[in-house]
Amino acid sequence: MTEILKSVEYFLADRGIYMLTLVLLAIGIYGMIACSNYMKKLMCMNIMQVSIIFFFLTFGQKEGATIPVLLNDFLSADAYINPVPHALMLTAIVVSLGITGVGLALLMRIKDIYGTIEESEITGKGGNGK
């Protein structure tokens, strides 16, 4: 029994971030498909974006590596973590915030025009406001 617990503990410690990424991505995809409220769809889209950011940030990590700043001695390139995924994901976070802001502004306009943000009610009207 303790052998199984040790193997599960090792798996979660070694691959836990991948499991978190997969669970968040599944929640986001399920919410985008199942929810008919546009606000919930926007929140699920943000959950999917966070899962992708987690996934890419794991690419920049190496066991036993140090930050990519030259202090005293130059080490080989294998001794440093890769800073490119971190820089790209910083940009992705900023873009995600912009997309969320535009999405919220569009939701406000949809609410003003149709009086609701429920997909079934909006598409049932045919999009012409009748």
TORPA-4810 file (N, C-alpha, C, O; in nm, 3 decimals):
<nodes>
NODE_1_0.082_-0.120_0.000_0.000_0.000_0.000_0.087_0.126_0.000_0.058_0.222_-0.072_M
NODE_2_0.192_0.125_0.080_0.279_0.243_0.084_0.353_0.261_-0.048_0.387_0.373_-0.086_T
NODE_3_0.377_0.151_-0.119_0.443_0.160_-0.250_0.354_0.234_-0.350_0.402_0.313_-0.431_E
NODE_4_0.223_0.207_-0.344_0.129_0.275_-0.433_0.120_0.423_-0.399_0.118_0.508_-0.488_I
NODE_5_0.115_0.454_-0.270_0.110_0.593_-0.228_0.236_0.669_-0.270_0.228_0.785_-0.311_L
NODE_6_0.351_0.605_-0.259_0.475_0.669_-0.300_0.477_0.694_-0.451_0.525_0.798_-0.496_K
NODE_7_0.426_0.599_-0.529_0.424_0.618_-0.673_0.325_0.727_-0.713_0.352_0.805_-0.804_S
NODE_8_0.210_0.735_-0.645_0.113_0.842_-0.672_0.172_0.976_-0.631_0.156_1.075_-0.704_V
NODE_9_0.238_0.982_-0.517_0.301_1.105_-0.471_0.409_1.152_-0.569_0.420_1.270_-0.600_E
NODE_10_0.488_1.058_-0.617_0.592_1.092_-0.714_0.531_1.142_-0.844_0.579_1.239_-0.903_Y
NODE_11_0.423_1.075_-0.890_0.358_1.116_-1.014_0.302_1.257_-1.002_0.318_1.338_-1.093_F
NODE_12_0.236_1.287_-0.890_0.178_1.421_-0.872_0.286_1.527_-0.857_0.269_1.639_-0.904_L
NODE_13_0.396_1.493_-0.791_0.504_1.589_-0.776_0.574_1.613_-0.908_0.617_1.724_-0.938_A
NODE_14_0.585_1.508_-0.988_0.656_1.519_-1.114_0.568_1.572_-1.226_0.613_1.652_-1.308_D
NODE_15_0.444_1.528_-1.231_0.354_1.563_-1.342_0.228_1.636_-1.296_0.131_1.642_-1.371_R
NODE_16_0.226_1.689_-1.177_0.106_1.753_-1.124_0.062_1.874_-1.202_-0.057_1.897_-1.218_G
NODE_17_0.158_1.953_-1.251_0.121_2.073_-1.325_0.054_2.036_-1.456_-0.033_2.109_-1.505_I
NODE_18_0.093_1.922_-1.515_0.026_1.878_-1.637_-0.116_1.834_-1.609_-0.206_1.857_-1.690_Y
NODE_19_-0.137_1.771_-1.495_-0.273_1.731_-1.458_-0.360_1.855_-1.432_-0.476_1.859_-1.473_M
NODE_20_-0.304_1.955_-1.364_-0.376_2.079_-1.340_-0.412_2.146_-1.472_-0.524_2.194_-1.490_L
NODE_21_-0.317_2.148_-1.565_-0.341_2.207_-1.696_-0.453_2.134_-1.769_-0.541_2.197_-1.827_T
NODE_22_-0.448_2.003_-1.765_-0.549_1.924_-1.834_-0.688_1.944_-1.772_-0.787_1.955_-1.845_L
NODE_23_-0.695_1.948_-1.640_-0.824_1.969_-1.573_-0.879_2.108_-1.605_-0.998_2.122_-1.634_V
NODE_24_-0.795_2.210_-1.599_-0.842_2.346_-1.630_-0.887_2.357_-1.776_-0.988_2.422_-1.805_L
NODE_25_-0.812_2.295_-1.866_-0.851_2.300_-2.007_-0.984_2.228_-2.028_-1.068_2.275_-2.104_L
NODE_26_-1.003_2.115_-1.962_-1.129_2.042_-1.975_-1.246_2.122_-1.918_-1.354_2.124_-1.978_A
NODE_27_-1.226_2.188_-1.805_-1.332_2.273_-1.748_-1.367_2.386_-1.843_-1.484_2.416_-1.863_I
NODE_28_-1.266_2.447_-1.902_-1.291_2.557_-1.995_-1.365_2.513_-2.119_-1.459_2.580_-2.162_G
NODE_29_-1.323_2.402_-2.178_-1.389_2.352_-2.298_-1.533_2.311_-2.267_-1.625_2.342_-2.343_I
NODE_30_-1.552_2.240_-2.156_-1.687_2.200_-2.117_-1.776_2.323_-2.096_-1.891_2.325_-2.142_Y
NODE_31_-1.724_2.424_-2.028_-1.803_2.544_-2.004_-1.838_2.619_-2.132_-1.948_2.673_-2.144_G
NODE_32_-1.745_2.622_-2.228_-1.773_2.690_-2.354_-1.883_2.618_-2.432_-1.963_2.681_-2.501_M
NODE_33_-1.886_2.486_-2.421_-1.986_2.409_-2.494_-2.121_2.406_-2.419_-2.226_2.423_-2.480_I
NODE_34_-2.117_2.387_-2.288_-2.239_2.362_-2.212_-2.313_2.489_-2.171_-2.436_2.487_-2.161_A
NODE_35_-2.244_2.597_-2.146_-2.309_2.718_-2.095_-2.373_2.797_-2.208_-2.317_2.808_-2.317_C
NODE_36_-2.490_2.852_-2.181_-2.556_2.937_-2.280_-2.548_3.084_-2.242_-2.598_3.169_-2.316_S
NODE_37_-2.488_3.115_-2.131_-2.471_3.253_-2.087_-2.336_3.303_-2.139_-2.233_3.240_-2.118_N
NODE_38_-2.337_3.418_-2.207_-2.214_3.469_-2.266_-2.110_3.509_-2.162_-1.990_3.500_-2.189_Y
NODE_39_-2.152_3.552_-2.046_-2.056_3.586_-1.939_-1.983_3.461_-1.891_-1.863_3.463_-1.868_M
NODE_40_-2.057_3.352_-1.876_-1.994_3.226_-1.836_-1.900_3.176_-1.944_-1.795_3.120_-1.913_K
NODE_41_-1.935_3.196_-2.070_-1.846_3.157_-2.179_-1.717_3.238_-2.175_-1.610_3.184_-2.200_K
NODE_42_-1.726_3.365_-2.143_-1.607_3.450_-2.132_-1.518_3.404_-2.016_-1.396_3.402_-2.028_L
NODE_43_-1.579_3.368_-1.904_-1.501_3.318_-1.791_-1.435_3.185_-1.824_-1.321_3.161_-1.785_M
NODE_44_-1.504_3.098_-1.896_-1.445_2.970_-1.936_-1.332_2.990_-2.035_-1.234_2.915_-2.034_C
NODE_45_-1.345_3.090_-2.120_-1.235_3.122_-2.211_-1.112_3.166_-2.133_-0.999_3.131_-2.169_M
NODE_46_-1.132_3.244_-2.027_-1.020_3.286_-1.943_-0.956_3.167_-1.871_-0.834_3.162_-1.854_N
NODE_47_-1.038_3.071_-1.828_-0.984_2.950_-1.764_-0.897_2.873_-1.863_-0.791_2.824_-1.826_I
NODE_48_-0.942_2.863_-1.988_-0.860_2.795_-2.089_-0.730_2.869_-2.114_-0.626_2.806_-2.132_M
NODE_49_-0.734_3.002_-2.114_-0.612_3.079_-2.135_-0.513_3.056_-2.021_-0.393_3.045_-2.045_Q
NODE_50_-0.562_3.049_-1.899_-0.474_3.023_-1.785_-0.411_2.884_-1.795_-0.294_2.867_-1.762_V
NODE_51_-0.488_2.786_-1.841_-0.432_2.652_-1.853_-0.322_2.649_-1.959_-0.221_2.580_-1.940_S
NODE_52_-0.338_2.720_-2.067_-0.235_2.725_-2.171_-0.111_2.797_-2.118_0.002_2.757_-2.149_I
NODE_53_-0.129_2.901_-2.039_-0.016_2.972_-1.980_0.060_2.881_-1.885_0.183_2.878_-1.887_I
NODE_54_-0.011_2.805_-1.802_0.056_2.707_-1.715_0.137_2.608_-1.797_0.251_2.577_-1.763_F
NODE_55_0.077_2.558_-1.904_0.144_2.458_-1.987_0.273_2.512_-2.047_0.376_2.443_-2.044_F
NODE_56_0.270_2.633_-2.099_0.390_2.689_-2.160_0.496_2.724_-2.057_0.616_2.714_-2.085_F
NODE_57_0.455_2.765_-1.939_0.553_2.799_-1.836_0.630_2.677_-1.788_0.743_2.689_-1.741_L
NODE_58_0.570_2.560_-1.798_0.642_2.439_-1.758_0.754_2.406_-1.855_0.848_2.336_-1.817_T
NODE_59_0.748_2.455_-1.979_0.855_2.430_-2.075_0.984_2.503_-2.038_1.092_2.458_-2.074_F
NODE_60_0.973_2.614_-1.968_1.091_2.691_-1.933_1.166_2.641_-1.811_1.272_2.693_-1.777_G
NODE_61_1.112_2.541_-1.744_1.172_2.492_-1.620_1.263_2.372_-1.646_1.233_2.286_-1.729_Q
NODE_62_1.373_2.369_-1.575_1.464_2.254_-1.578_1.507_2.225_-1.436_1.529_2.316_-1.357_K
NODE_63_1.517_2.100_-1.406_1.558_2.060_-1.272_1.706_2.092_-1.252_1.791_2.053_-1.333_E
NODE_64_1.735_2.162_-1.146_1.874_2.197_-1.114_1.928_2.317_-1.188_2.047_2.347_-1.178_G
NODE_65_1.843_2.386_-1.263_1.889_2.503_-1.339_1.874_2.629_-1.256_1.801_2.630_-1.156_A
NODE_66_1.941_2.733_-1.298_1.937_2.861_-1.227_1.876_2.967_-1.318_1.852_2.943_-1.436_T
NODE_67_1.852_3.085_-1.262_1.793_3.194_-1.340_1.893_3.241_-1.446_2.014_3.231_-1.424_I
NODE_68_1.844_3.291_-1.558_1.934_3.328_-1.668_1.997_3.466_-1.650_1.981_3.554_-1.735_P
NODE_69_2.067_3.485_-1.539_2.136_3.611_-1.512_2.281_3.578_-1.485_2.312_3.493_-1.402_V
NODE_70_2.369_3.644_-1.556_2.512_3.620_-1.538_2.560_3.695_-1.415_2.554_3.818_-1.410_L
NODE_71_2.606_3.622_-1.314_2.653_3.685_-1.191_2.805_3.691_-1.187_2.861_3.800_-1.203_L
NODE_72_2.871_3.582_-1.166_3.017_3.582_-1.158_3.079_3.497_-1.268_3.160_3.545_-1.348_N
NODE_73_3.040_3.374_-1.271_3.098_3.281_-1.366_2.996_3.250_-1.475_2.876_3.244_-1.451_D
NODE_74_3.049_3.231_-1.594_2.962_3.188_-1.702_2.950_3.037_-1.697_3.049_2.965_-1.708_F
NODE_75_2.828_2.991_-1.680_2.802_2.848_-1.681_2.760_2.808_-1.822_2.732_2.894_-1.905_L
NODE_76_2.756_2.681_-1.847_2.709_2.637_-1.979_2.561_2.670_-1.994_2.491_2.693_-1.895_S
NODE_77_2.515_2.672_-2.116_2.375_2.707_-2.143_2.278_2.609_-2.080_2.163_2.644_-2.053_A
NODE_78_2.322_2.488_-2.055_2.235_2.388_-1.992_2.206_2.420_-1.846_2.113_2.365_-1.788_D
NODE_79_2.284_2.508_-1.785_2.267_2.539_-1.644_2.161_2.646_-1.619_2.128_2.674_-1.504_A
NODE_80_2.108_2.706_-1.724_2.009_2.813_-1.710_1.872_2.767_-1.758_1.861_2.683_-1.847_Y
NODE_81_1.768_2.824_-1.697_1.634_2.797_-1.746_1.610_2.882_-1.871_1.679_2.981_-1.893_I
NODE_82_1.514_2.843_-1.950_1.483_2.914_-2.073_1.390_3.031_-2.042_1.279_3.008_-1.993_N
NODE_83_1.430_3.156_-2.067_1.345_3.271_-2.033_1.241_3.304_-2.139_1.150_3.382_-2.113_P
NODE_84_1.251_3.245_-2.258_1.160_3.280_-2.367_1.014_3.244_-2.335_0.927_3.328_-2.359_V
NODE_85_0.983_3.125_-2.285_0.842_3.097_-2.252_0.785_3.193_-2.148_0.668_3.229_-2.154_P
NODE_86_0.867_3.234_-2.053_0.818_3.328_-1.951_0.787_3.464_-2.014_0.686_3.526_-1.981_H
NODE_87_0.872_3.510_-2.103_0.847_3.638_-2.169_0.724_3.630_-2.258_0.644_3.724_-2.262_A
NODE_88_0.709_3.520_-2.330_0.592_3.505_-2.415_0.463_3.499_-2.334_0.362_3.555_-2.374_L
NODE_89_0.467_3.432_-2.221_0.346_3.420_-2.140_0.313_3.550_-2.068_0.196_3.576_-2.039_M
NODE_90_0.412_3.631_-2.040_0.385_3.765_-1.987_0.307_3.846_-2.090_0.214_3.918_-2.056_L
NODE_91_0.347_3.833_-2.215_0.273_3.899_-2.323_0.134_3.840_-2.336_0.037_3.912_-2.359_T
NODE_92_0.123_3.708_-2.323_-0.008_3.643_-2.333_-0.103_3.689_-2.222_-0.223_3.702_-2.245_A
NODE_93_-0.050_3.713_-2.104_-0.133_3.762_-1.993_-0.188_3.900_-2.026_-0.305_3.927_-2.001_I
NODE_94_-0.105_3.986_-2.081_-0.149_4.121_-2.117_-0.255_4.114_-2.227_-0.356_4.184_-2.220_V
NODE_95_-0.233_4.030_-2.327_-0.332_4.014_-2.434_-0.462_3.956_-2.378_-0.570_3.997_-2.420_V
NODE_96_-0.451_3.862_-2.285_-0.570_3.804_-2.222_-0.652_3.909_-2.149_-0.775_3.909_-2.157_S
NODE_97_-0.585_3.998_-2.079_-0.657_4.106_-2.011_-0.727_4.198_-2.111_-0.839_4.242_-2.088_L
NODE_98_-0.660_4.226_-2.223_-0.722_4.308_-2.327_-0.844_4.240_-2.388_-0.947_4.304_-2.409_G
NODE_99_-0.833_4.111_-2.415_-0.945_4.035_-2.470_-1.062_4.032_-2.372_-1.177_4.046_-2.412_I
NODE_100_-1.032_4.015_-2.246_-1.137_4.014_-2.144_-1.207_4.150_-2.137_-1.330_4.157_-2.127_T
NODE_101_-1.130_4.258_-2.143_-1.190_4.391_-2.140_-1.280_4.417_-2.260_-1.390_4.471_-2.245_G
NODE_102_-1.234_4.378_-2.379_-1.316_4.395_-2.499_-1.439_4.306_-2.491_-1.548_4.347_-2.530_V
NODE_103_-1.423_4.184_-2.442_-1.536_4.094_-2.427_-1.641_4.148_-2.332_-1.761_4.138_-2.358_G
NODE_104_-1.596_4.207_-2.221_-1.692_4.266_-2.126_-1.763_4.386_-2.188_-1.882_4.405_-2.165_L
NODE_105_-1.690_4.467_-2.265_-1.753_4.581_-2.332_-1.858_4.533_-2.433_-1.966_4.590_-2.443_A
NODE_106_-1.825_4.427_-2.508_-1.922_4.371_-2.602_-2.043_4.313_-2.530_-2.156_4.326_-2.577_L
NODE_107_-2.020_4.249_-2.416_-2.132_4.196_-2.339_-2.224_4.307_-2.289_-2.346_4.291_-2.284_L
NODE_108_-2.166_4.420_-2.252_-2.249_4.533_-2.209_-2.335_4.584_-2.326_-2.452_4.617_-2.307_M
NODE_109_-2.275_4.590_-2.445_-2.351_4.634_-2.562_-2.460_4.532_-2.598_-2.572_4.571_-2.634_R
NODE_110_-2.429_4.404_-2.589_-2.529_4.300_-2.618_-2.644_4.310_-2.519_-2.760_4.297_-2.556_I
NODE_111_-2.612_4.334_-2.392_-2.716_4.350_-2.289_-2.803_4.471_-2.319_-2.925_4.466_-2.302_K
NODE_112_-2.741_4.582_-2.364_-2.818_4.702_-2.397_-2.911_4.678_-2.517_-3.025_4.724_-2.517_D
NODE_113_-2.861_4.607_-2.617_-2.939_4.589_-2.739_-3.048_4.484_-2.721_-3.163_4.508_-2.757_I
NODE_114_-3.014_4.368_-2.667_-3.107_4.256_-2.660_-3.176_4.244_-2.524_-3.278_4.176_-2.513_Y
NODE_115_-3.122_4.308_-2.421_-3.182_4.297_-2.288_-3.144_4.171_-2.214_-3.194_4.147_-2.104_G
NODE_116_-3.056_4.090_-2.271_-3.013_3.966_-2.208_-2.876_3.927_-2.263_-2.832_3.979_-2.366_T
NODE_117_-2.810_3.836_-2.193_-2.685_3.781_-2.245_-2.694_3.629_-2.257_-2.593_3.559_-2.262_I
NODE_118_-2.817_3.578_-2.261_-2.840_3.435_-2.281_-2.840_3.406_-2.430_-2.912_3.469_-2.508_E
NODE_119_-2.759_3.309_-2.469_-2.743_3.277_-2.611_-2.874_3.231_-2.675_-2.905_3.269_-2.788_E
NODE_120_-2.949_3.149_-2.604_-3.073_3.095_-2.662_-3.175_3.205_-2.690_-3.246_3.199_-2.790_S
NODE_121_-3.183_3.303_-2.604_-3.278_3.412_-2.625_-3.233_3.505_-2.737_-3.316_3.555_-2.812_E
NODE_122_-3.103_3.527_-2.748_-3.052_3.616_-2.853_-3.063_3.550_-2.988_-3.110_3.614_-3.083_I
NODE_123_-3.023_3.427_-3.002_-3.032_3.361_-3.132_-3.175_3.328_-3.168_-3.207_3.314_-3.286_T
NODE_124_-3.263_3.314_-3.069_-3.405_3.290_-3.096_-3.471_3.412_-3.158_-3.570_3.399_-3.230_G
NODE_125_-3.416_3.530_-3.131_-3.470_3.654_-3.189_-3.423_3.672_-3.332_-3.471_3.760_-3.404_K
NODE_126_-3.329_3.590_-3.374_-3.279_3.601_-3.512_-3.176_3.710_-3.531_-3.130_3.733_-3.643_G
NODE_127_-3.139_3.779_-3.423_-3.036_3.882_-3.433_-3.084_4.015_-3.487_-3.003_4.106_-3.504_G
NODE_128_-3.216_4.030_-3.516_-3.265_4.155_-3.572_-3.338_4.242_-3.470_-3.390_4.347_-3.506_N
NODE_129_-3.344_4.199_-3.344_-3.399_4.282_-3.239_-3.550_4.280_-3.230_-3.606_4.360_-3.154_G
NODE_130_-3.620_4.194_-3.303_-3.767_4.189_-3.297_-3.816_4.113_-3.178_-3.937_4.100_-3.158_K
</nodes>
